[in-house]
Amino acid sequence: MPATIEHIDFHGQPALRLATASGARAVVALQGAQVLSWTPPGGEERLYLSPQAVFDGRTAVRGGIPVCFPQFADLGPLPAHGFARNRRWTLATERSGKDFALVGLQLADDEASRALWPHAFTAELSILIEDSRLDLELEIANTGDEAFEVTAALHTYLAVREVEESRIEGLHGFSYRDKTDANRIQRDSGDALVIEAETDRVYHEVSRPLLLREYDRSLGINADGFPDVVVWNPWVERSAAIADLPDDGFRRMLCIEAAAARQPVRVQAGESWWGRQTLVAL
């Protein structure tokens, strides 16, 4: 039986369901080209989606993998994380075989985007499921006459059984900006990062894969093109203050994000930039 790609309704919004013969599954919303669910073959859900997420076609959905573009967080004049996650993307490509399913969604500038950010662009997100792997590749093309600069991220909400029992390996020795400590630059000196309080860090120039360990399962995380890694967990007080997140939601989620945040990416007229994040269930 070959892999399938179905057009579905997900909480009242148009979405795509990808499925492979081996049992991998994913759900992708057209709003934001946002992956909302990913289950490897024979496994458990590996992405966190808030049970209080809003699905009205306009509000950013809390969970899954939002696309932050053309601005990450508050690093610029736009609303936090830019506008791409709030816009309806179009399905540009879909392919499937016995062991894989792939879709490509596209967003281009229009009058509304240019009112916020006066540049001509095309953004395409390719999403592939194959065996125990989820690949996302974001490509930004400058279709205008002048160079522009962007910051961007794949804001990946990972589902964990208990955040305090989770360990992130691979960040030892890298410098990071700590938003919870007045944006001080520090260096990670531990063998593994354990979340024990509010965490909001941007690690710079991370050059090796990461491993998220929890109990009897692990997740490999690798990025290409994205130079930075964001680690975020809101912890008790901030979780309670976020309207679309349960008070104890911080316990079941951990964001490990592929990002271009420290230095904006400059894209010349007629050129493009890409970044990829790969998750492998182990």
N, C-alpha and C positions, 0 to 999 in steps of 0.2 A: 504494500500500500504506500503510495507516494505521500510526501508532505502536502499539507493543505494550507490555504490562506482564505479565510472567510471574512466577509463584511458583516459585522454584528452591531447590535445596540448594547452599549455598556453604561449602565446607570443613566439611560436616556440620551447618551451621546454616541455619535458614530465612531466605530473602532474596527480594528482588524484583529482576528485571532489566527495566530500561526501555530501549526502543529506538525511534528515530524513522526515518522513511523516508529522511531525508537521511544517516543513518549514525551519529548520536549514540548513545552507549551509557552506561548507568550501572548499578551494582549497589548496592543498599541493604539492609543487614542489619536484621532486626527487633530484634536486640539493640542498644539504644542509638539506634535510628533512624539508624544510621551509614552514610553514603555511603562505600563501600569502593573504588569505581572510577568514573572518568568519562573517557570518550574522546570528543572532539568529532568531527564528520564528517571522515573522511579523515585523521585525525590520530593522535597518540600518546596513551598514557595520561598524564593530567595530575595524578593523585593518587598519592602514595607509600603503599604498603602493605608493611610489613616482611615479608620472607620467613620471619621467625621469630615472626610474630604468633600468639597463642594463640586458638584457636576452641573454647572449652569451654562457651560460653553464660553464663559468669559473669565471666571475666576481661576487663578492658578490652582492646579490639583495638588494636594499635599501628599507626596509619596511617589513611588516609582522612580523614573529618571527624567526629571524636567530638563529641558535644554535652556541654558542661560546664554542669551545672545541678544543684542551686541554688547551687553554689559554684565559683568559678574558682580553680584551683591550691590554695594553702594559705591563702587569704584568709578563714579562718573555722574553726570547730571540726569540720567534716565531713572525711571522707577527701578527699584531693586530687582536685579536679575534680568533687566531688559524686557522686551515685549514678545519674544518668540514663543514663550511658553503659554501665552494667552491667545495666540492667533491660530486660526484653522489652517493647517497645512494640506497640500494636495498629494494624492498618491501618484508618484511618477513612474515607479517600476515595481514589479513583483515577479519573483521567480521561485520555483521550488523543484526539488528533486527527491530522490528516495530518502536522503538523510539530511536535507536542509530546507529551510524556508527563509526567503529574503524579501524585504520590502524597502523601497526608497521613497521618502516623503520630502516634499519641496515647499519652500516659502520664498517669495520674491517681494521686493519692495513695492509699495503702492502709496496712494495718497496719505493714508493713515500712518504708515510707518515713516514716511518722509516728513510728516509734521512733527514727529518725535526725534527722528534721526535722519538728516538730509543726505542720504547716500543711496545709490543704486547697488543692489546686491541680489544674489541668489544663495540661499542656504539649502543644503540637502543633507538629510540624515538617513544613512543606510543601517538597517537593523537585520542581523542574521542570527538565527538559532541553528545550531548544529551539534549533535551529541550533547555533551554537558557544557557547551560554550554559548555565551551570548556576546556578540560583537556589535558595537555601535561606532560608526564613523561619521563625523560631522565635517562637511566641507563648505567653506564660505568663499564665494566667488565675487569679486569686485567687477560689476558690469557697468560702472560709471567711468567718468573721465578723470577723477582725482583719487589719490590714495586715501584710505581711511584706516583708523585704528579700532580694534575691538578687544574686549576681554570676554571670556566665554568659559563655560563649564558644562559637563554632564553631571548634574546634581543627584548622584545616585544614593537613594535611600535603601540600605540593605536591611533585610529582616534578620534579627538575631533573637535567640531564645531568651537571653538575659544579657544586657549590655555589659554589666559589671564582670561577667565571666568570659567576655570576649577579649581577644588579644590581636593586635595588629603588628605583624612582624615585617621588617624591611625598611623602617624609617630611621634606624640608628645612624647617627652622624650627620643627618641633614638639618639645615637651618629652617626655622619656621617663624612666621609672624603670628603672635598670640593675641587675638582680638579680646580675650578675657583679661589680658594684662596690659592694657593701654597700648596695644600693637607693638610691644617689645619684640625684638628679634632674639631668638634663643636657638640653642642647638639641642637636638634630641640625643640623649646619652643613654637611654635604656635599651635593653635587648628587645623589649616589646612595649607597645603603648596600650595601657589598660585605662578604660574610661571610668573615672571615679568622681567626676565633677563636671560642670559645664565645660565643654570643649569646643573651641572654634579656632582652628589653626590652618594656616596656608603654608605647606611645606614647599620649599623652593628647589627647583632643578632636581627632582627625584629621578634617579637614573636606573633604578632596578625594580623588579616586580615586588608586589606586596602579597602577604598571606594573612587572611583573617581566619583565626582559629577559634572555635567554640565547641566545647564538649567533644562529640564524636564526628564532627564535620568541619570542613575547611572550605575556603573560597580563595582562589588565586585571582589577583587583580593586576592587570598590566595596562600601561598607557603608552601610546606613541603620538608624537606631535604635541601633546599637552605636556608642558614642562613641570607643572605644579600638581600637588595633591592637597585637597581640602579634607580635613577631618572635622566633623561637626556632630555634636549631640547637645540638645538644649538643657538637659538635666531637669531637676524637679521644678524650680520656680518658673523658668521660661516655658517649659512644657505646659504648665498650668495656665500660662498667660496667652498661649496660642490657641485661638478660637477653634481651628479645624484640626486640633490634635488632642487626644485624650490626656487627662492629667498625668496618667502613668505611661503615655505613649513613648517617652524617652527610653523606657526599659526594653522596648521591642524593636528599636531602630538604631542604626548607626550609619551616618553619611560618610562615604569615602568617595571623593569626587575627582575626576580628571579635570584639570583646569588650566587655563592660561590667565593668571590673575596678577602675578607680581609685576610683569611687564606687558603692556598692551602689544598685541600682534598687529603689525603694519602690513596691510594688503594693498599692493600697488594696483593701479587701474589695469584691468584686463587680466589680472592674476588671481590666484586662489590660495587658500590655506586649509589644511585639514588636521584633524586630531582624532585619535581612536582610543576607545577603552574596551578591554576584553575581560570578561568575567568567566572563570572556569570553576564549576562545582567539583569538589574533591571529596 
